[in-house]
Amino acid sequence: MFRSAPDVAANKDRLADTWESARSTLAPHLSAARDAVAPYVDQASARVSPVLDEARSRVLPAVETARDRLGPTVDTARTRLREDVVPTVTAAVETARENSAPARAEAKERAAAALLALQGKQRKVRRWPTALICLAAGAAAGLAAGVLTRNRQAPPPPTPFPTPTPTAREQGSATPAPGPGSAGTG
């Protein structure tokens, strides 16, 4: 729930006032408790410090001996880790990343589809680019087939123009018509 700026400022001021009143109320009690506990803390540190010094003096030589013995082993392990293990693990991680790329892409696509389904929307599918590519590929294939076929075949001989054949009407009037000045019927 979002609050407005005046609400936040008012709550901040109220919290500051509460903090100050709690601090002023608890300050005398805390100082009294500190004064009451101080002798017990001093007495405990006086009793424990010799024990800690003795334990330190006994453990320190064992730690130094262990460090001297384990130093070369730790160095060898560190070197082997840097030279053998780290490159192998790095290569395995890279291989896993490359091999999982299709699965990650599928998961991303499915997640987007699920989100759209939850929102009640549908994914827009554009089919015209695929149709346009198929149409262009078909045109290119037809053009290539035409070019290859044309180069293999000899050009066809030119067809002569057909001569008109006289029709029946034209054949019946093939007799010469009487010309001017000839004896005709009439």
Stockholm file with secondary structure:
# STOCKHOLM 1.0

chainA/1-186         MFRSAPDVAANKDRLADTWESARSTLAPHLSAARDAVAPYVDQASARVSPVLDEARSRVLPAVETARDRLGPTVDTARTRLREDVVPTVTAAVETARENSAPARAEAKERAAAALLALQGKQRKVRRWPTALICLAAGAAAGLAAGVLTRNRQAPPPPTPFPTPTPTAREQGSATPAPGPGSAGTG
#=GR chainA/1-186 SS CCCCHHHHHHHHHHHHHHHHHHHHHHHHHHHHHHHHHHHHHHHHHHHHHHHHHHHHHHHHHHHHHHHHHHHHHHHHHHHHIIIIIHHHHHHHHHHHHHHTHHHHHHHHHHHHHHHHHHHTCCCCCCCHHHHHHHHHHHHHHHHHHHHHHHHHSCCCCCCCCCCCCCCHHHHHTTSCCCCTTSCCCC
#=GC SS_cons         CCCCHHHHHHHHHHHHHHHHHHHHHHHHHHHHHHHHHHHHHHHHHHHHHHHHHHHHHHHHHHHHHHHHHHHHHHHHHHHHIIIIIHHHHHHHHHHHHHHTHHHHHHHHHHHHHHHHHHHTCCCCCCCHHHHHHHHHHHHHHHHHHHHHHHHHSCCCCCCCCCCCCCCHHHHHTTSCCCCTTSCCCC
//
